[in-house]
């Protein structure tokens, strides 16, 4: 009976697990965009870079600092490093 009920709502489970994370990461990317002095990086790219940096933070022993360098490196073609680093500090402090 319980397994039958779970089977009926199984299609909803990925949505319930993924949707809140996507919304949270989108809000974080929007907030990070306002940490830059100028509007130089699109939100879509910030979203992807955040995911990559956070994945590195969660899977390596560098804790929450290893991914920040990767984020700066991934944005090197869109913004100057001297603009990216302060935005990372501001975004990291306000998490």
ZIUR-V368926 format. One record per residue. N is the residue number from 1. RES is the residue in one letter. PHI is phi in radians with two decimals (* if undefined). PSI is psi in radians with two decimals (NA if undefined). OMEGA is omega as a letter, one per 40 degrees, with the letter a starting at -180 (* if undefined). Layout:
[[N RES PHI PSI OMEGA] [N RES PHI PSI OMEGA]]
//
This chain:
[[1 X * -0.84 i] [2 X -1.18 -0.78 i] [3 X -1.10 -0.66 i] [4 X -1.10 -0.71 i] [5 X -1.15 -0.73 i] [6 X -1.11 -0.68 i] [7 X -1.10 -0.63 a] [8 X -1.20 -0.55 a] [9 X -1.80 0.18 a] [10 X -1.06 -0.56 i] [11 X -1.18 -0.43 a] [12 X -1.44 -0.41 a] [13 X -1.02 -0.83 i] [14 X -1.05 -0.64 i] [15 X -1.12 -0.76 a] [16 X -1.15 -0.60 a] [17 X -1.41 -0.63 a] [18 X -1.58 -0.71 a] [19 X -0.97 -0.85 a] [20 X -1.08 -0.64 i] [21 X -1.16 -0.70 i] [22 X -1.13 -0.75 i] [23 X -1.10 -0.80 a] [24 X -1.10 -0.77 i] [25 X -1.17 -0.60 i] [26 X -1.14 -0.75 i] [27 X -1.12 -0.70 i] [28 X -1.11 -0.70 i] [29 X -1.15 -0.71 i] [30 X -1.10 -0.73 i] [31 X -1.13 -0.68 i] [32 X -1.13 -0.61 i] [33 X -1.02 -0.65 a] [34 X -1.39 -0.08 i] [35 X -1.46 -0.21 i] [36 X -1.44 2.63 i] [37 X -1.21 -0.66 i] [38 X -2.16 2.82 a] [39 X -1.49 1.44 a] [40 X -1.92 -0.35 a] [41 X -2.11 2.22 i] [42 X -1.16 2.64 a] [43 X -1.06 -0.64 a] [44 X -1.04 -0.76 i] [45 X -1.21 -0.67 i] [46 X -1.09 -0.66 i] [47 X -1.06 -0.84 a] [48 X -1.14 -0.75 a] [49 X -1.14 -0.69 i] [50 X -1.06 -0.77 i] [51 X -1.06 -0.76 i] [52 X -1.12 -0.79 i] [53 X -1.13 -0.75 i] [54 X -1.19 -0.62 i] [55 X -1.09 -0.73 i] [56 X -1.15 -0.72 i] [57 X -1.04 -0.67 a] [58 X -1.46 -0.33 a] [59 X -1.92 -0.07 i] [60 X -2.11 2.79 a] [61 X -1.34 0.17 i] [62 X -1.40 0.03 a] [63 X 1.04 -2.27 a] [64 X -1.69 0.21 a] [65 X -1.85 -0.47 a] [66 X -1.12 -0.69 a] [67 X -1.25 -0.41 a] [68 X -1.17 -0.70 i] [69 X -1.14 -0.65 i] [70 X -1.15 -0.70 i] [71 X -1.05 -0.80 i] [72 X -1.09 -0.72 a] [73 X -1.15 -0.70 a] [74 X -1.21 -0.41 i] [75 X -1.66 0.09 a] [76 X -1.07 -0.45 a] [77 X -1.50 -0.24 a] [78 X -1.82 -0.47 a] [79 X -2.56 2.71 i] [80 X -1.25 2.57 a] [81 X -1.05 -0.63 a] [82 X -1.21 -0.27 i] [83 X -1.62 -0.53 a] [84 X -1.30 -0.76 a] [85 X -1.02 -0.87 i] [86 X -1.08 -0.62 i] [87 X -1.14 -0.64 i] [88 X -1.14 -0.72 i] [89 X -1.12 -0.80 i] [90 X -1.10 -0.79 a] [91 X -1.16 -0.65 a] [92 X -1.22 -0.69 a] [93 X -1.16 -0.62 a] [94 X -1.58 0.21 i] [95 X -1.34 NA *]]
//
